[in-house]
Amino acid sequence: MSTDDLLTAAALGEHDEVRRLLDAGTPPDRPGADGDTALYRAAVQGHAAVVRTLLAAGADPDRVSEGDGEGRPLCAAACWGHLDVVTALLDAGAGPGLPEQPGGMTALHWAAANERLAVVRALLGHGADPDARDSAGRTALSHAAERGAASVVRALLDGGARPAAADARGLRPVDLARRHAGQDIEAELRARAGEHAPPGTRIGVRREKTEGGDVRVVAEVREATGELRAEYFLSTGHAEIVRLLEPAPGTP
C-alpha cells in the first residue's frame, strides 16, 4: 500500500481509509516525497480521530515534518487551536516544550501568538515552560502581549510566566503591548494589509470575539473573485495588558 495514499487519507480526515491502510501494512510514520508525515497532515487539519489511530499504530508524536508545513504535529495543532489533537498528542507523550527546530517556536509560542486560550492552558497543564524563548528571545507572554490577547496573558501569568523576561532587543512584554495601547488598531491593520495588497485586490475589516472573550480585529486581503489572499489580526487588549504587566511603583 502507498504511503501517499495514507498521507492523502490523513489530510482529508478519512478515518476508515486510514485504518484500512494501516491494517494492510502501510507504515504509519513514513514521510512522503515532500517530507510530510501522515500524523503531521492530520494534526494540522484537526482530525483528532485520525491522529489517535496513527499514534496507536506507532506514529512518533514528536517527529518533525520536513515538508512545506515544516514542524512538529503538536506545534501545528496548537497554532490552529485544535485542542482535541493537542490533547491526544500530549497524552501520547509529545514533548510540550519542544521547538519546531533548534531555536524555533514551541507549541506554546504558536498557541499564544494565535490566541488559542484553551490550548495554552492545556500545554501549561502538561508542563510547558511559560518562559521558553524562541530564536528572537521572545516568550509566549511576549507573543500574547504584542497581539493584545489579554485573556492569554492572564493564563500565562497564572501559569508562572515572568513579566520581566525581555527579548533579544531588550523589550519586555509590557513594552510590546505599550506600542499598540491607545492606537487605532483597525487603521494600523489596514495600513499593514495595504503594504501587501496588489492592484485589483480589496481590503476588508471585521471584528470577532476570541475564545477568551477578547475583541480581535482582522484585516483581510481578497482577490477580485473574493478568494482570501492574506489576513492580519490584532486584539484590542493592549491597554489592559499594560495594566497587568506594568511594574508597581518602586519595583526595579
N, C-alpha and C positions, 0 to 999 in steps of 0.2 A: 504494500500500500504506500502511496506517495505522501511524503512529508508535506508537500504543497497542498494536498487535499486536507490534511489536518489543520494547516495554517488557515486556509480559507474557511473551513467549518468553524474554527475557534473565533475568527474575526467576526463571523456572521451570527455567532451565538447558537449554532445548530448543535444542540447538546446531544441528541440521539446519534447524529452522524459522527461527532467526536468520539462518543463511546464505542460506536461500531468500529471506527478506525483503530482505536486503541486496543480493542478486543482482538482485532485482526493482526496485531503485532506492530503497528506503527509506533516508533519511539516517541515518547511524549515530549522530549527535550531537544530533539534535533533541530537546529536552525535551518531556515530556508536559504535560498540563494542570496537574499538581501540581508541575512544575519538575524532576522526576527525569529522569535520562538512563538509557538502556539500560546504559551502562557502569557507572554507579553501582549500579544494581539487581543486575547480575551480580556486581559486586565484593563487595557486602555479603553476598551469598548464597554466595560462594566458588566460583562457576562459572568456573574458570580457562580452559577451552576457549572458552567464550563471550567472555570478556574478551579473549583473544588474537585472536579473529576480529573483534571490534569495533575493536580497536586497528589491526589490519591494514587494516580498511576506512576508517580515518581518524579514529576517535574520539579526542578530546583526552584524554590520561591525567590532565591536571590540571584539567579542567573541574569547577567547583563545582556540585553539585546544589542546587537551591533548594526541594526538596520536604520532606516530613515527615522524611526522613533527611538533612537538610541537611548538606553536607560534600563532601569530595573522595573519589574512589574509593579512593585509597591509604590515607586515614585509616580509611575503613570496613573495608577488608580487614585493616588492621593491628589494629584494635580486636577483630575476631573471630578473629584468628590464621590467616587464610587465606594461608599462605606462598606457595603457587603463584601466587596472584593478585598478591600483593605483588611477587614476582619479575618477573612479566610486566609489571606497570606500571612498575617501575623500569627494566627492560630497554627499555621503550618511551619512556623519557625523563621519567617522572614525577619531579617535584622531591621529593627525600626529606625536605626540611625545611620544606615549605610548610604554613602553618597553614590550618585549615578556613575561617577568616575572620580579619580583622585582630585580632591578639592572642589568637587561639584556640589550641586544642591542635594539635600536629603529629602525624603518624603515629607518631613515636617516643614521644610522650607517651601516646597511646592504647595502644600496644603494652606500654609499661612498666606503665601503670595496670592492665592486664588480664593481666599476667604471660605475655605471648606471647614467650617467650625466643628462639625461632628467628627471629621477625620482628624483634625488637630487634637481633639480630646482623646480619641482612640489611640493615637500614636503616643501621646503623653502617658496614657494609662498603661501602655506596654513598654514604658521605659525610654522613650526617645529623649535625647538630650536637648532641652529647650535652648541651650546656649551654643550648640554646634554651629560652626561657621562655614560658609561657602568660600569659594576662591577669592571673593571680594571682601571677605571678613564679615559678612553680614549674618546675623542670626535670624531665626524665624520671626522674632519680635521686630527686627528691622524691616523685614518684608511687610509684615502686617501693618506697622506704623506708617510706612510710606503709602500703602494702599488706602489708609483711612478706615481700616477694619477694626472698629473699636471692640466688637464682641470677641474677635480673635485675640486682640491684645489682652483683654481681661483673662481669657482662658490660658494664655501663655504665662501671664503673671501668676495666676493661680497654680500653674504647673512649675513655678520656680524660676522663670526667666529673669535674668538680671537686666534691669532698665539701663544700667550704665555701660553695657557692653558696646564699644564703638567699633565701627568697621575699619577697613584699611585706610580710609581717608580721615579717620578720627571722628566720624559722625556717629552720634548716638541715635537710637530710635526716636527720641524726642526731637532731635534736630531734623530728622527726615519728615516727621509729622508736621513740624512747625513750618516747613516750606510751603505747605498747602493750606494751612489753617487760615481761615478768613478769605481764601481765594475763591474765585468763581470757577468751580470745578467743571461745569459744562463748557464754559468758554475755553478753559485750558485743554479739555479733551478735543473740542472741535479744532483747535489750533494744531494739536498733535496729530489728529487724523488727517488734517489738511496737508500736512507735510508729506504724507504718503498716499494721497488720493490723486491718481492720474486723471487727465481730462476725460470727461464722459462719465465719471463716477459721481455718486452723490453721498453726502454725509447726513445721517440721521442720529438723533439722540433720544434715548429712552431712560427711564428710571425704574428700578425694581428693588424689591426687598431681598436681602440676603437671608440665609437660613438663621443667622444670628439676630435679624431684625434691623441691621444697618441699611441705609439707603445707598444703593450703588447707581452711579451714573455711567451709562455705556454709550460710546460713540461708535457708530457702525459706518463703514465704507462699503457701499454696494455698487455693483455694476449697473448699467442701464437696464439690464434684464431682471434686476432685483437680487441677483446672486451675491451673497456675502463675500467680500474680499478680505476684510480685516476688521477688527474691533479693538477698542481701547477702553479701559474702565478704571475708575477710582470710586471708592466710597466717600462719604461726606463726614466721617467721624474724626477728622484730623484735630479739630479744636478740642474735642473730648479726650483724645489720646494725649494731647499735650498736657491737659489737666491731670490725667492719670500718671504720666511719666515725669512731670516736672519735679525736680528735687525740691524738698522742703527748704525754706529759708535757713541758711546757716549750714546746709549739708554740703560737704566737699564735693 
